[in-house]
Amino acid sequence: MSESAPHPFTLRQLQYASAVADELSFRRAAERCHVSQPALSAQLAQLESALGVTLFERDRRRVIPTAEGRELLERARGLLVAADDLLDAARERGDPFSGTLRIGVIPTISPYLLPALAPRLRVRFPRLTISWVEEKTDTLVARLEEGALDAALVALEADVGDLAAEVIGTDPFVLAAPRGHALAASAAPAEPAELEGASVLLLDDGHCFRDQALAVCAKARARELEFRATSLSTLVQMVAGGVGVTLLPALSVPTEARRAPLALRPFAAPAPHRTIALVHRRRSPLAPALRELAAAIRAGAGAALSPSSSSPRPASKRARPPRARRRPSGARRPRGSRARA
């Protein structure tokens, strides 16, 4: 194709195709893109005609990408991320804090940090809208790599791949036990070895805090109970009821200690902890603005997090297994769209 010839398809058509590939449903894709199903189908037919390739197999029961379609859809996703980066670069040359930033946050951080942090960020950046997205680490990392998020607040002890990281602070773990429990008898800082043989409650699979707490408990040869909670609040209620003991991030203690009677003990130094950071794509044109945002988050967190002994640093480059291309269920904004929250 000549450089001056118009392209036979549009970014919007690529967004529709990407949405269908994610949802495996024309109806759900149309709802996500805020268009009628006939309009979306017509645009996809034009895209397939322009490409000369059938992208999807369809019948009354299901929609799946064709073999040729899977390869082309992957290229389409790359084009949509590049288009987003082009808009981000233009915004960076103007005022990056006058639009919307899409920031992910894990469930063991969001309810304890955001209520106090969000108002401070509004004061610091009055023209900025932050669209917060709460998900588990794996989902946030995938959405960052796809360009659906600009950054995410996560714990660096989890696998965050090749993302750059701006360290916010450290969050030490605290031992939580029912009042009257043997592990609550001492007021001295706890040693991990004291957990040997103890019945421990942990979060469900998929929470990075579960993996971090499990590492401490496994080393101490503690016994994990069969019950796995979906939230720290559930863990706290179970512990208060006498079911077992657990580990809590110190960030959560001011909130959770008000909800249930607990005996809390900090761990002796060097205490087990997690490192909270704002992560983002290394080549994001918003990187300078995100570093400034991280500094504001660090200041806004105040005493909620301990200062990190290390300066902001890139995340480790650990190998990552291939990711499934299907997103978790739930309507999401098509990649490449810039709808404002």
Secondary structure, 3 states (H helix, E strand, C coil): CCCCCCCCCCHHHHHHHHHHHHHCCHHHHHHHHCCCHHHHHHHHHHHHHHHCCCCEEECCCCEEECHHHHHHHHHHHHHHHHHHHHHHHHHHHCCHHHCEEEEEECCCCHHHHHHHHHHHHHHHCCCCEEEEEECCHHHHHHHHHHCCCCEEEEECCCCCCCCEEEEEEEEEEEEEECCCCHHHCCCCCECHHHHCCCEEEEECCCCHHHHHHHHHHHHCCCEEEEEEECCHHHHHHHHHCCCCEEEEEHHHHHHHCCCCCCEEEEECCCCCEEEEEEEECCCCCCHHHHHHHHHHHHHHHHHHCECCCCCCCCCCCCCCCCCCCCCCCCCCCCCCCCCCC
